[in-house]
Amino acid sequence: MLTHRQEYILKLVVSQHVATAQPVGSASVAKSREIGVSPATVRHEMADMEREGYLTHPHTSGGRIPLEKGYRYFVNSLMQEVEPDNFERQAILEQFREIEGDVEQWARLTASLLARLAGVAALATPQESQVVRLRHLELVLWHDLLALMILVLQEAYIKRQVISLPHATTQEELTALANKLNYLLAGKGAGEIRVQTQDLSPVEGMVASAAARLMETTEQGRRELLWEGISNILRQPEFSDSRRAGDVLDTLEEPSTWQPLFQQVIESPGVMVIIGQESRQEALRPCSIIMSRYGSREKGGGVIGVLGPIRLQYDRAVGAVRYMAGVLDQQLETANPSL
């Protein structure tokens, strides 16, 4: 835990380094009226914070820059979010009024606005109901202990999966099992099916759970990803190396990178901040990602966010993402007042 003085020093180092991309010296920090100590005292505090992993110095005699631990402490404990000002809000709402009713344009407009507000790359997925619903399922005997499960979903998806059976069975028994599950589960989403498994026999519950998992996989894979402002991050000094920039760009275009992360965001309230090594994707570890869901499973919704270097203006980026998620929530409420 940092002392009050160390927290203030860390806050200054983060803000100055984010603004300049340069190491921050003790003399620069000591100029602040609120700090009230000499550059030597600041250097001593910085050295302590460096030993604890919050700061580092890239050059022997130079100033300090934040490490990921320092940024995380800043985000969790020191940051004051900066949402768009009144002028920006009026301009944002006016642009949404211009495309009122054109739901397909909401995500692209949001990504464009976020890229401008945060000064980095921005992403958005279009509004879509995440819930796929079961039309009917079929079970075909594959082997004594294996069956082919075929799901036909109301959204015109057909999914197949081989499932293990707890004991040898016949096609007649599988057909009877499928008929019963169709009677009980037709028209339901994965979450509703999971709830109902507690009222089923063990083998019925096993098949229903397998169907729910397959439906959830379908839901996760349906999201179209829209990007705006990618050139913003390519202009950052952290991505001046063409190989590093190429690795990041390749990862942005790979759907498998994002689907698990989208599901994590959908299941989490509020704004999620992922800093550097916290990312599961190695190519994204030079980056920070700030994301939020909007909407709901019932009304439809999606995910929005920004991506930039770890040296990110977190207060403004988090504030922008939170505000834009709120705008989209309001748009959905207005468009679907009865839901």
C-alpha positions as CSV (number, residue, x, y, z in Angstrom):
1,M,0.0,0.0,0.0
2,L,1.4,3.4,-0.9
3,T,1.5,6.4,1.4
4,H,-0.5,9.5,0.6
5,R,2.6,11.2,-0.7
6,Q,3.5,8.3,-2.8
7,E,0.0,8.1,-4.3
8,Y,0.3,11.8,-5.2
9,I,3.7,11.3,-6.8
10,L,2.4,8.2,-8.7
11,K,-0.6,10.2,-10.0
12,L,1.7,13.0,-11.2
13,V,4.1,10.5,-12.9
14,V,1.2,8.8,-14.7
15,S,-0.4,12.0,-15.9
16,Q,2.9,13.5,-17.1
17,H,4.2,10.3,-18.8
18,V,0.8,9.7,-20.5
19,A,0.9,13.3,-21.9
20,T,4.6,13.3,-23.0
21,A,5.6,9.7,-23.4
22,Q,8.8,10.7,-21.7
23,P,10.3,9.7,-18.3
24,V,9.2,12.0,-15.4
25,G,12.0,13.5,-13.3
26,S,11.9,14.3,-9.5
27,A,12.4,18.0,-10.2
28,S,9.3,18.1,-12.4
29,V,7.2,16.4,-9.7
30,A,8.6,18.7,-7.0
31,K,7.4,21.7,-8.8
32,S,3.8,20.9,-7.9
33,R,2.6,23.1,-5.1
34,E,0.7,20.3,-3.5
35,I,3.7,18.0,-3.0
36,G,5.6,20.5,-0.7
37,V,8.9,18.6,-0.6
38,S,12.3,18.8,-2.3
39,P,13.4,16.9,-5.4
40,A,15.7,14.8,-3.2
41,T,12.7,13.7,-1.1
42,V,10.7,12.9,-4.3
43,R,13.7,10.9,-5.6
44,H,13.8,8.9,-2.4
45,E,10.0,8.2,-2.7
46,M,10.4,7.2,-6.3
47,A,13.2,4.8,-5.5
48,D,11.0,3.1,-2.9
49,M,8.1,2.9,-5.4
50,E,10.5,1.4,-8.0
51,R,11.6,-1.3,-5.5
52,E,7.9,-2.1,-5.0
53,G,7.3,-2.5,-8.7
54,Y,5.2,0.6,-9.4
55,L,7.8,2.6,-11.3
56,T,11.0,2.0,-13.3
57,H,13.6,4.2,-15.0
58,P,14.6,3.4,-18.6
59,H,17.9,5.3,-18.3
60,T,20.4,5.4,-15.4
61,S,20.2,9.1,-14.7
62,G,16.7,9.7,-16.1
63,G,13.3,10.0,-14.6
64,R,10.7,7.3,-14.0
65,I,7.9,5.8,-15.9
66,P,5.0,3.8,-14.6
67,L,5.0,0.0,-14.7
68,E,1.8,-1.9,-15.2
69,K,1.4,-2.3,-11.4
70,G,1.5,1.5,-11.2
71,Y,-1.1,1.9,-13.8
72,R,-3.3,-0.6,-12.1
73,Y,-3.0,1.2,-8.8
74,F,-3.8,4.4,-10.5
75,V,-6.9,3.0,-12.2
76,N,-8.2,1.2,-9.0
77,S,-7.4,3.9,-6.4
78,L,-6.4,7.3,-7.8
79,M,-8.2,7.9,-11.1
80,Q,-11.1,10.3,-11.4
81,E,-13.1,9.5,-14.5
82,V,-13.5,12.3,-17.1
83,E,-16.7,11.9,-19.1
84,P,-17.3,14.0,-22.2
85,D,-18.1,17.7,-21.4
86,N,-21.5,19.3,-22.1
87,F,-20.5,20.4,-25.6
88,E,-19.3,16.9,-26.5
89,R,-22.4,15.4,-25.0
90,Q,-24.7,17.7,-27.0
91,A,-22.8,16.9,-30.2
92,I,-22.9,13.1,-29.5
93,L,-26.7,13.1,-28.9
94,E,-27.3,15.2,-32.0
95,Q,-25.4,12.7,-34.1
96,F,-27.6,9.9,-32.7
97,R,-30.7,11.9,-33.4
98,E,-29.6,12.2,-37.0
99,I,-29.7,8.4,-37.4
100,E,-32.7,7.9,-35.1
101,G,-34.2,4.5,-35.9
102,D,-31.2,3.3,-37.9
103,V,-30.1,0.8,-35.4
104,E,-27.5,-0.7,-37.7
105,Q,-25.5,2.5,-37.6
106,W,-25.4,2.8,-33.9
107,A,-22.3,0.6,-33.4
108,R,-20.3,2.3,-36.2
109,L,-21.1,5.8,-34.9
110,T,-20.2,4.7,-31.3
111,A,-16.8,3.3,-32.4
112,S,-16.1,6.5,-34.4
113,L,-17.1,8.7,-31.4
114,L,-15.0,6.6,-29.0
115,A,-11.9,6.8,-31.2
116,R,-12.2,10.5,-31.2
117,L,-12.9,10.9,-27.5
118,A,-10.2,8.6,-26.3
119,G,-7.6,9.3,-29.1
120,V,-7.0,5.6,-29.7
121,A,-8.6,2.6,-31.5
122,A,-12.2,1.9,-30.7
123,L,-14.4,-1.2,-31.2
124,A,-18.1,-1.9,-31.1
125,T,-20.3,-4.8,-31.9
126,P,-23.8,-4.1,-33.4
127,Q,-26.9,-4.5,-31.3
128,E,-28.1,-8.1,-31.4
129,S,-30.1,-10.4,-29.2
130,Q,-27.5,-12.7,-27.7
131,V,-30.1,-15.4,-26.9
132,V,-30.5,-18.1,-29.5
133,R,-33.5,-20.3,-28.9
134,L,-34.0,-24.0,-29.5
135,R,-36.5,-25.0,-32.2
136,H,-35.9,-28.7,-31.8
137,L,-33.1,-31.3,-31.3
138,E,-32.5,-34.7,-32.6
139,L,-30.4,-37.6,-31.3
140,V,-28.9,-40.1,-33.6
141,L,-27.2,-43.3,-32.3
142,W,-23.6,-43.1,-33.3
143,H,-22.3,-46.0,-31.2
144,D,-23.4,-47.8,-28.1
145,L,-22.0,-45.0,-25.9
146,L,-22.1,-42.1,-28.4
147,A,-24.9,-40.1,-30.0
148,L,-24.9,-37.3,-32.6
149,M,-26.9,-34.4,-31.2
150,I,-28.4,-32.1,-33.9
151,L,-29.7,-28.7,-32.7
152,V,-32.0,-26.6,-35.0
153,L,-32.2,-23.1,-33.6
154,Q,-34.9,-20.5,-34.3
155,E,-32.3,-18.2,-35.8
156,A,-31.8,-20.8,-38.6
157,Y,-28.6,-22.1,-37.1
158,I,-28.0,-25.9,-37.3
159,K,-25.4,-27.2,-34.8
160,R,-24.1,-30.8,-34.4
161,Q,-22.0,-32.4,-31.7
162,V,-21.1,-35.9,-30.7
163,I,-22.0,-36.5,-27.0
164,S,-21.1,-39.4,-24.7
165,L,-23.9,-41.5,-23.2
166,P,-23.8,-42.8,-19.6
167,H,-24.8,-46.3,-20.8
168,A,-25.6,-48.3,-23.9
169,T,-28.9,-47.4,-25.5
170,T,-31.0,-47.8,-28.6
171,Q,-32.2,-45.4,-31.3
172,E,-35.8,-45.8,-30.1
173,E,-34.7,-44.7,-26.6
174,L,-32.9,-41.7,-28.0
175,T,-35.8,-40.7,-30.1
176,A,-38.1,-40.8,-27.1
177,L,-35.6,-38.7,-25.1
178,A,-35.4,-36.1,-27.8
179,N,-39.2,-35.9,-28.1
180,K,-39.5,-35.3,-24.4
181,L,-36.8,-32.6,-24.4
182,N,-38.4,-30.9,-27.4
183,Y,-41.7,-30.8,-25.5
184,L,-40.0,-29.2,-22.5
185,L,-37.3,-27.0,-24.0
186,A,-38.5,-25.8,-27.4
187,G,-38.4,-22.0,-27.6
188,K,-36.0,-21.6,-24.7
189,G,-32.6,-20.0,-24.5
190,A,-29.5,-21.6,-23.0
191,G,-30.0,-19.9,-19.7
192,E,-33.6,-21.1,-19.4
193,I,-32.5,-24.6,-20.4
194,R,-29.8,-24.7,-17.7
195,V,-32.4,-23.7,-15.1
196,Q,-34.8,-26.5,-16.2
197,T,-32.1,-29.2,-16.0
198,Q,-32.6,-29.5,-12.3
199,D,-36.1,-31.0,-13.0
200,L,-34.8,-33.6,-15.4
201,S,-33.5,-37.1,-15.0
202,P,-29.7,-37.5,-15.0
203,V,-29.5,-38.5,-18.7
204,E,-32.0,-35.9,-19.8
205,G,-30.1,-33.2,-17.8
206,M,-26.8,-34.3,-19.4
207,V,-28.2,-33.9,-22.9
208,A,-29.9,-30.6,-22.1
209,S,-26.7,-29.2,-20.6
210,A,-24.7,-30.2,-23.7
211,A,-27.3,-28.5,-25.8
212,A,-27.1,-25.3,-23.7
213,R,-23.3,-25.3,-24.0
214,L,-23.5,-25.6,-27.7
215,M,-26.0,-22.8,-27.9
216,E,-23.8,-20.5,-25.8
217,T,-20.9,-21.2,-28.2
218,T,-23.1,-20.2,-31.0
219,E,-24.1,-17.0,-29.2
220,Q,-20.4,-16.1,-28.6
221,G,-19.5,-16.6,-32.2
222,R,-22.1,-14.4,-33.8
223,R,-20.6,-11.0,-33.0
224,E,-19.4,-8.8,-35.8
225,L,-16.6,-6.5,-34.7
226,L,-16.3,-2.9,-36.0
227,W,-13.1,-1.0,-35.6
228,E,-12.4,2.8,-35.9
229,G,-9.3,4.8,-35.3
230,I,-6.7,2.1,-35.7
231,S,-4.3,4.7,-37.2
232,N,-4.4,6.4,-33.8
233,I,-2.5,3.7,-32.1
234,L,-0.1,3.2,-35.0
235,R,1.0,6.8,-34.4
236,Q,2.0,6.1,-30.8
237,P,5.7,5.6,-30.2
238,E,5.1,2.3,-28.6
239,F,4.1,0.9,-32.0
240,S,6.9,2.5,-34.1
241,D,8.4,-1.0,-34.4
242,S,6.7,-2.5,-37.5
243,R,6.8,-6.0,-36.2
244,R,5.0,-5.1,-33.0
245,A,2.5,-3.0,-34.8
246,G,1.9,-5.9,-37.3
247,D,1.3,-8.4,-34.4
248,V,-1.3,-6.1,-32.9
249,L,-3.1,-5.5,-36.2
250,D,-3.2,-9.3,-36.9
251,T,-4.7,-9.9,-33.5
252,L,-7.3,-7.3,-34.0
253,E,-8.6,-9.0,-37.1
254,E,-8.7,-12.5,-35.5
255,P,-12.3,-13.3,-34.2
256,S,-11.0,-16.0,-31.8
257,T,-9.1,-13.3,-29.9
258,W,-12.2,-11.4,-29.0
259,Q,-15.1,-13.9,-28.5
260,P,-14.0,-15.2,-25.1
261,L,-13.3,-11.6,-24.0
262,F,-16.7,-10.4,-25.2
263,Q,-18.4,-13.1,-23.1
264,Q,-16.4,-12.1,-20.1
265,V,-17.5,-8.4,-20.6
266,I,-21.1,-9.4,-21.1
267,E,-21.1,-11.3,-17.8
268,S,-19.4,-8.5,-15.9
269,P,-21.1,-5.3,-14.7
270,G,-19.6,-1.9,-15.4
271,V,-16.4,-1.1,-17.3
272,M,-13.6,-3.7,-17.6
273,V,-10.0,-2.4,-17.7
274,I,-7.3,-4.9,-18.9
275,I,-3.7,-3.6,-18.6
276,G,-0.8,-5.2,-20.5
277,Q,0.1,-8.6,-19.1
278,E,-3.4,-9.1,-17.8
279,S,-4.4,-10.0,-21.3
280,R,-4.6,-13.6,-22.3
281,Q,-3.5,-12.8,-25.8
282,E,0.3,-12.4,-26.0
283,A,0.1,-10.0,-29.0
284,L,-2.2,-7.6,-27.0
285,R,0.1,-7.4,-24.0
286,P,1.7,-4.2,-25.2
287,C,-1.8,-2.7,-25.0
288,S,-4.6,-1.8,-22.6
289,I,-8.2,-2.6,-23.4
290,I,-11.2,-0.8,-21.8
291,M,-14.6,-2.4,-22.5
292,S,-18.2,-2.4,-21.5
293,R,-21.4,-4.1,-22.4
294,Y,-24.5,-2.2,-23.4
295,G,-28.1,-3.4,-23.5
296,S,-29.2,-6.8,-22.2
297,R,-29.9,-10.3,-23.3
298,E,-33.6,-9.5,-23.5
299,K,-33.4,-6.3,-25.4
300,G,-30.3,-7.1,-27.4
301,G,-27.0,-5.3,-27.0
302,G,-23.3,-5.7,-27.6
303,V,-19.9,-4.6,-26.5
304,I,-18.0,-1.3,-26.9
305,G,-14.4,-0.4,-26.0
306,V,-11.1,1.2,-26.8
307,L,-7.6,-0.2,-27.3
308,G,-4.3,1.7,-27.0
309,P,-0.9,1.5,-25.5
310,I,-0.4,0.8,-21.9
311,R,0.5,4.5,-21.6
312,L,-3.2,5.4,-22.0
313,Q,-5.2,8.3,-20.7
314,Y,-7.3,6.0,-18.5
315,D,-9.4,8.6,-16.9
316,R,-10.8,10.0,-20.1
317,A,-11.0,6.6,-21.9
318,V,-12.9,4.9,-19.0
319,G,-15.2,7.9,-18.8
320,A,-15.9,7.9,-22.5
321,V,-16.6,4.1,-22.6
322,R,-19.0,4.4,-19.6
323,Y,-20.8,7.4,-21.0
324,M,-21.2,5.8,-24.5
325,A,-22.5,2.6,-23.0
326,G,-25.1,4.7,-21.1
327,V,-26.1,6.5,-24.4
328,L,-26.6,3.2,-26.1
329,D,-28.7,1.9,-23.2
330,Q,-30.9,5.0,-23.5
331,Q,-31.2,4.5,-27.3
332,L,-32.3,0.9,-26.8
333,E,-34.8,1.9,-24.1
334,T,-36.3,4.5,-26.4
335,A,-36.4,2.1,-29.3
336,N,-38.0,-0.7,-27.3
337,P,-39.9,0.9,-24.5
338,S,-42.1,-2.1,-23.9
339,L,-39.2,-4.6,-23.4
